[in-house]
Amino acid sequence: MHGFLDFLKWTFIERRRNPRRPDPDPAVFVRATPEYVMPRAVPEQFTLTWVGHTSFLIQIGGLNVLTDPIWSDRASPFQFAGPRRWVPPAVDFDRLPPIDAVLLSHDHYDHLDSATVSRLSRRYPAAQWHVPLGVAEFLRHRGAREILESDWWDDHTFGGLRFTCVPAQHFSGRTLGKRNATLWCGWTVRSEASSVFFAGDTALHPEFELIAAKRGPFDVAILPIGAYEPRWFMGSVHMNPEDSAEAMRQLDLGQQGRRLVMVASHWGTFKLTDEPMNEPPERMREVWRTAGRAPADLRVMQHGETLHFR
């Protein structure tokens, strides 16, 4: 882990020596029209819609599940400063289907958004919130009612789905003076017909094979690919495309020969680090080709795009 002095070194010294490479025009990020099923998909149907960053609408087992929902304009404690969205939320909040469950990976501002929690709690008071240890109190203060806190490898069943909190390598804290007081995690979700692994926000770690062995095999793995430069600072908390490809290799070892599709997340929405905003997907595709993996098994989605899996 790197502290505040390292952050100052990165911001005021490293960036003078190695200026940021230019970003593209935000218009390069084309928004697709969502095609999820209203109000719910049939239990055998599995759809995945990218709202942006690590926010996904997952329709699985007849239920609607949100991951790391953020509909605010900025990933920040203030809406007048902090990282601003490059692309608006690709699913209009008022057009969401009925939300049955929400999965949270940790408490950073780009994953746990106070205003969005309040809006969801008012609109869907019966939704069940699945969160890592220590996050429940934050949600209760914003109106959430049905909250289940989990440690790594804890299981909960709900509406025919099995949710498992799984390991990740990251950190937590919403202020400088309160770091790692809450847990961070990924999630697996399994229905009778489908299974998805949502890695949340993580660096490369040695538990991916174990996750697949214990809770797989999976149909889809949602892995982060962005916010990785400079590596000396970000390598311990964020994966780059090379790390994501290695995580897929580890997951494959626990897949029992079953096909696994990777969906890229954590890119193209908030400017958090130094790589150009359009670099992660281009680099991910090149790494994928170099590894000799099937092109159809990598899905780099447009904001708002819906994938339908059978």
Secondary structure as GFF3:
##gff-version 3
##sequence-region A 1 310
A	DSSP	alpha_helix	4	9	.	.	.	ID=ss1
A	DSSP	pi_helix	10	14	.	.	.	ID=ss2
A	DSSP	alpha_helix	15	17	.	.	.	ID=ss3
A	DSSP	three_ten_helix	26	28	.	.	.	ID=ss4
A	DSSP	beta_strand	46	52	.	.	.	ID=ss5
A	DSSP	beta_strand	55	60	.	.	.	ID=ss6
A	DSSP	beta_strand	63	67	.	.	.	ID=ss7
A	DSSP	three_ten_helix	93	95	.	.	.	ID=ss8
A	DSSP	beta_strand	101	103	.	.	.	ID=ss9
A	DSSP	alpha_helix	114	123	.	.	.	ID=ss10
A	DSSP	beta_strand	128	132	.	.	.	ID=ss11
A	DSSP	alpha_helix	136	140	.	.	.	ID=ss12
A	DSSP	beta_strand	146	150	.	.	.	ID=ss13
A	DSSP	beta_strand	155	158	.	.	.	ID=ss14
A	DSSP	beta_strand	161	166	.	.	.	ID=ss15
A	DSSP	beta_strand	186	190	.	.	.	ID=ss16
A	DSSP	beta_strand	195	198	.	.	.	ID=ss17
A	DSSP	alpha_helix	208	215	.	.	.	ID=ss18
A	DSSP	beta_strand	220	224	.	.	.	ID=ss19
A	DSSP	alpha_helix	231	234	.	.	.	ID=ss20
A	DSSP	alpha_helix	241	253	.	.	.	ID=ss21
A	DSSP	beta_strand	261	265	.	.	.	ID=ss22
A	DSSP	alpha_helix	279	290	.	.	.	ID=ss23
A	DSSP	three_ten_helix	295	297	.	.	.	ID=ss24
A	DSSP	beta_strand	298	299	.	.	.	ID=ss25
A	DSSP	beta_strand	306	309	.	.	.	ID=ss26
###
